[in-house]
Amino acid sequence: MKRELGMYELVLLFKYNSTEKTISEKIEFYKEFLTQKGSQVMAKNCGKKSLAYMIKGFDSAVSVQLVFLGNGNLLKLLNTEIQRDECVLRAVTTKLVDQQFKLSA
């Protein structure tokens, strides 16, 4: 029995001292990585965010949101790539729950 694809949201916090070009390249890298694995991806650069607490010595970061289709195997591969990336301060992946609406007759 094949498991269906779920919709996931990934929020990446990049070091603020990274250049705009570097951030754009990282966004393209993750989009390419996911599309090569057969996923569909939407990405949004949310810009600079002040952090509630310091992460690895940084009090601000560049926030990037990715929404994609995937499964457990894709998440494992993606998390491995994120852990290797030195520019990433924090990454949070959330599964988006499908909401089904019933129409009353």
C-alpha positions in Angstrom: 0.0 0.0 0.0 1.5 3.3 -1.1 1.3 6.2 1.2 -0.2 9.4 -0.2 1.7 12.6 -0.4 1.0 15.2 2.3 1.4 19.0 2.2 4.2 20.3 4.4 5.4 23.8 5.3 9.1 24.3 6.0 10.3 27.6 7.6 14.0 28.1 7.4 15.9 30.8 9.4 19.1 31.8 7.7 22.0 33.7 9.3 21.4 37.4 8.8 25.0 38.1 7.7 24.3 36.0 4.5 24.1 38.2 1.4 20.9 38.5 -0.6 22.5 36.6 -3.4 23.4 33.7 -1.1 19.8 33.6 0.3 18.4 33.5 -3.3 20.8 30.7 -4.2 19.8 28.7 -1.1 16.1 29.1 -1.9 16.7 27.9 -5.5 18.8 25.0 -4.1 15.9 23.8 -1.9 13.3 24.3 -4.6 15.5 22.4 -7.1 16.1 19.6 -4.5 12.4 19.1 -3.9 11.3 19.3 -7.6 14.0 16.8 -8.6 12.4 14.4 -6.1 9.0 14.8 -7.7 7.5 17.4 -5.4 5.7 20.7 -6.2 7.1 23.7 -4.3 6.0 27.2 -3.5 8.7 29.5 -1.9 8.4 32.9 -0.2 11.3 35.0 1.2 9.7 36.7 4.3 12.8 38.9 4.9 14.6 39.9 8.1 12.9 38.9 11.4 14.0 39.7 14.9 14.3 36.6 17.0 12.7 36.2 20.4 15.9 34.7 21.7 19.5 34.3 20.4 20.1 31.3 18.1 23.8 30.4 17.6 24.7 34.0 18.5 22.3 35.7 16.2 19.4 37.9 17.3 17.9 38.3 13.8 17.6 36.0 10.8 16.2 35.9 7.3 13.0 33.8 7.2 12.1 31.7 4.2 8.8 29.7 3.9 8.5 26.7 1.6 5.2 24.8 1.0 5.6 21.4 -0.7 4.2 18.0 -1.3 6.1 15.1 0.2 6.2 12.0 2.3 8.4 10.6 5.1 11.3 9.6 2.8 11.5 13.0 1.2 11.5 14.6 4.7 14.4 12.5 5.7 16.4 13.5 2.7 15.5 17.1 3.1 16.4 17.2 6.8 19.8 15.7 5.9 20.5 18.5 3.5 19.4 21.1 6.0 21.7 19.8 8.7 24.6 20.0 6.3 23.8 23.7 5.5 25.9 26.0 7.6 23.7 29.1 6.8 20.6 27.6 8.4 20.1 28.6 12.0 16.8 26.8 12.5 14.4 24.7 10.4 10.8 23.8 11.4 8.7 21.5 9.3 5.0 21.2 9.8 2.4 19.0 8.1 -0.5 21.0 6.9 -3.9 19.3 7.7 -6.3 19.1 4.8 -9.6 20.7 5.7 -12.6 19.1 4.1 -15.8 21.1 3.9 -19.2 19.4 3.6 -21.9 21.2 1.7 -25.4 20.9 3.3 -28.2 20.0 0.9 
